[in-house]
């Protein structure tokens, strides 16, 4: 019984010793910048189709845009690998912020699979 009590008090002491997370570990909502992944269409290259929004609360302000860009490169590589052509003018791209139906048209799409 004393071992069980020591374990409970030891765990409680560990939790108390850890305390609250440091201020630098918390992320303020206004510092989080979302990134949006778009796609256009073979029917209309000017379309801005909302594919995904990256809005994780991370201390690194570039976290969302970097993950969005990685997803876009993978999706573009997959599109080309499955029969798409660079001449189609079709692809995925990222922009900072949340979805907006108006914005620039894109015609150049980075594509790559991860390498070791």
C-alpha positions in Angstrom: 0.0 0.0 0.0 2.8 2.4 0.8 4.3 1.9 -2.7 1.0 2.8 -4.3 0.7 6.0 -2.2 4.3 6.9 -3.0 3.5 6.5 -6.7 0.4 8.7 -6.5 2.3 11.4 -4.6 5.3 11.1 -6.9 3.1 11.6 -10.0 1.3 14.5 -8.4 4.7 16.0 -7.5 5.9 15.6 -11.1 2.8 17.3 -12.4 3.3 20.2 -9.9 6.9 20.5 -10.8 6.1 20.7 -14.5 3.7 23.6 -13.9 2.2 25.6 -16.6 3.8 25.7 -20.1 6.1 28.6 -20.7 4.7 31.7 -22.3 6.9 31.1 -25.4 5.2 27.8 -26.0 1.7 29.2 -26.4 0.6 30.5 -29.7 -1.5 33.7 -29.9 -4.3 33.4 -32.4 -3.3 36.6 -34.2 0.2 35.1 -35.0 -1.2 32.1 -36.8 -1.4 32.6 -40.5 -3.5 30.2 -42.4 -2.5 29.0 -45.9 -5.0 27.9 -48.5 -4.4 25.2 -51.2 -6.1 25.9 -54.5 -6.5 24.0 -57.7 -7.7 25.1 -61.1 -9.5 23.0 -63.8 -8.9 21.6 -67.3 -12.3 23.2 -68.0 -11.3 26.7 -66.9 -7.7 27.5 -65.8 -9.0 30.7 -64.2 -11.0 28.7 -61.6 -9.8 28.9 -58.0 -11.1 25.7 -56.4 -10.6 25.5 -52.7 -8.9 22.3 -51.9 -7.7 22.7 -48.3 -7.0 25.2 -45.6 -3.9 24.8 -43.3 -4.5 26.7 -40.0 -2.6 24.8 -37.3 -1.6 26.8 -34.2 2.2 26.5 -34.3 4.9 28.8 -33.0 6.6 28.9 -36.4 4.7 31.4 -38.5 5.7 29.6 -41.7 4.4 26.2 -40.6 1.1 26.3 -42.4 2.5 27.7 -45.7 5.4 25.3 -45.8 3.0 22.3 -45.2 0.6 23.7 -47.9 3.5 24.0 -50.4 4.6 20.5 -49.6 1.1 19.1 -50.3 0.9 21.2 -53.5 4.2 19.7 -54.8 3.1 16.2 -54.0 -0.3 16.7 -55.6 1.2 18.2 -58.7 3.7 15.3 -59.0 0.9 12.9 -58.7 -1.1 14.7 -61.3 1.8 14.5 -63.8 2.5 10.8 -62.9 -1.1 9.8 -63.5 -1.4 11.2 -67.0 -1.6 14.9 -66.6 0.6 17.2 -68.6 2.5 20.4 -67.8 0.9 21.8 -70.9 -2.6 21.4 -69.4 -2.1 24.5 -67.2 -3.7 22.6 -64.4 -2.2 22.3 -60.9 -2.2 23.1 -57.2 -0.8 26.1 -55.5 -0.8 27.8 -52.1 -1.5 31.3 -51.0 -1.3 32.9 -47.5 -4.5 33.5 -45.8 -8.0 31.9 -46.0 -9.9 31.1 -49.2 -10.8 33.9 -51.5 -12.6 33.4 -54.8 -10.6 36.3 -56.4 -6.9 36.3 -57.0 -4.1 35.7 -59.5 -4.1 32.9 -62.1 -1.3 30.4 -61.9 0.3 28.6 -64.8 3.6 27.3 -63.2 3.2 24.5 -60.7 6.1 23.0 -58.7 6.0 19.2 -58.5 8.2 16.8 -56.6 8.0 13.6 -54.5 10.0 13.5 -51.3 13.5 12.2 -51.6 15.8 10.7 -49.0 
